[in-house]
Amino acid sequence: MNKRTKFLLGIGVIAALVLGFQIVAYATVSTDEGFEAADGNLAPNGTTPNFDWNSFATTTWTGTAPNRQSTKNVSGFQFLGIEDAQAANTDSAFAGGTKQDDNCATLAGAKAPNKDDLKRVYLSSKVVGGQTFLNLAWVRIPQNTTSASAHVGFEFNKGTTPCVANQPNGLVQRTLGDMLVVYDFEGGTNAPVITVRRWVTSGACDVGSSTAPCWGPAQNLTAGGFAEAKVNVGQSVSDTISPSSPTSATLNDSEFGEAGINLTAAGIIPANSCEGFGKVFAVSRSSGNSGTAAMKDIVGPANFNLNNCGTVNIIKQTSPAGLDKDFSFTSASSVLGGTCTMGNTPETTPASFTLNDKADATDSLTCTSVPAGTYTVTEGANPDGFAFSDLSCTASGTGTSATPTGPQSATRTASITIAAGGTATCTYTNNQELGAIQVTKQSSKTGHLLSGAEFSVTGPNGFSTTLTTSDTGTACVDGLAFGDYTVTETAAPDGFVIDDPAGQPVTVNNNAACDDSPYGGETQTFTDSPTSDIQVNFKDGGSGETSLVSDITCDNTTGEAPDTTPATGWDASTTITGIEAPATIHCTIDIDP
């Protein structure tokens, strides 16, 4: 509430004290949230804000009468209706003598007094401009008097532990911070008063004779201008969201009461913080005095997600799945906030984080308790060997959305709007780029392409394979992860020798396959030199008087070591194979006649 509103409230209080007028709080809850929370009826008024309880019609109630429930979401408001038995000895109620401070009190079948017999309650909530609003309404049975008071407590619980294991009534154990909103209406034309209490485990109690754990001191939301409320005193109203929906149910004088609360302005759920309640039930009380009031009729409990925060999931996937590669991300707009974890490990820097699909523990970031608001998450540049493929997002919860900022295959940024209780999940997919190496084998003399040459290819992560050139003089391997490889010729084709036996480095950094046309992968050319074979022979001409002084010797040979085994029919021979061309050979033959 702004300063001007507080000033007007002060004037209103002074005027009331001086002139004896009824005090009217100058609250603007209805206007701020866009819900008619204090006109004492259920019908939209046709002017701004033009949204009331009947705006949820038509409603569907599930379960078995008289304990049905209805849920719906309209215009960002979540709605819950809870039905209860009425005017019956078997109606669920608190056991006699139960007080508000009694945790996990006993329930029993009973018939509530006329003014305390509730037949249903309604709740709705919405986060607007970072402020959390809560609307409450009760409907009771026809009244014996038009001045009957109404005292209704709405209890909101955070915990999920049943009061008694497998207890069918659904009551849960109270935990620190649970909330009790009390609606006190003294009857006639008096304005209802809305107060709130929180469950405390130490310190002062609302009831002076109690000791913690207990409901803490009351905060008057009406006096603070944080709540508006009204009962349909002197008028009948039409209810189109009851279990008879869409048929209208008529509620007569003082059978309907409603309230609207700005929980953020009241400091109960501060802006940019998180507070969550998952269970609710309503109880009628014998009076507005918490110290002496006895608990009467109970409606519920039921699940109700009163929460001003949500959850964001960012998931990294590679194709194929499970590849060991780091992908960088950045987030903006309050840096997601909340509590972020990667697996079971806290992530303390969600403004800049890294995901890796190699294991479930690092392939996703989950941020809970994310304050309502709009956020962006962007994947960084492609790491080597990967290309961005797709960004897909899903969202659940009224007011929560998550969408790529452009076509899914073209944008790396997700725009995420979190509303109370919403969940947004965005999955980023990157395809691994795989390269290819094509080896070409040719003659160093003529450039002719050679088949039958053998090569080894080794690379990252222990990769190893062998290749043999085909009739085209080429061999190719693909499906290669980006990185540095070594290609080594291990065997030359027949009639050739390897020119360079050392391994040749090849860097794979292009996305390519062997059968691409045109081919766009890596290439490496190797040459082999052709070889010649020579043989020099000697034998006596038939005289029997000639012979070699020494073995036949040849110079400038690059092939295999000479073979001096005499050829058939010759006295001596020197055979040299694998002589690389071009070459000039000189052989020496010393004959001693």
Beta strands, then each sheet from edge to edge (+ up, - down):
strand 1: 69-74
strand 2: 77-83
strand 3: 92-94
strand 4: 107-109
strand 5: 118-128
strand 6: 131-140
strand 7: 150-157
strand 8: 179-185
strand 9: 193-200
strand 10: 214-215
strand 11: 219-220
strand 12: 227-231
strand 13: 237-239
strand 14: 249-251
strand 15: 256-262
strand 16: 276-285
strand 17: 295-307
strand 18: 309-319
strand 19: 326-332
strand 20: 339-342
strand 21: 345-346
strand 22: 352-356
strand 23: 364-371
strand 24: 373-379
strand 25: 386-396
strand 26: 401-404
strand 27: 413-418
strand 28: 423-432
strand 29: 434-443
strand 30: 454-458
strand 31: 464-468
strand 32: 474-481
strand 33: 483-491
strand 34: 496-498
strand 35: 504-508
strand 36: 522-538
strand 37: 547-548
strand 38: 553-555
strand 39: 572-580
strand 40: 586-588
strand 41: 591-592
sheet 1: 1+ 2- 5+ 6- 15+ 12-
sheet 2: 3+ 4-
sheet 3: 10+ 9- 8+ 7- 16+ 17-
sheet 4: 10+ 9- 11+
sheet 5: 13+ 14-
sheet 6: 21+ 20- 23+ 18- 28- 25+
sheet 7: 22+ 19- 24+ 27- 26+
sheet 8: 32+ 29- 36- 34+
sheet 9: 32+ 29- 36- 39+
sheet 10: 31+ 30- 33+ 35-
sheet 11: 37+ 41-
sheet 12: 38+ 40-
end
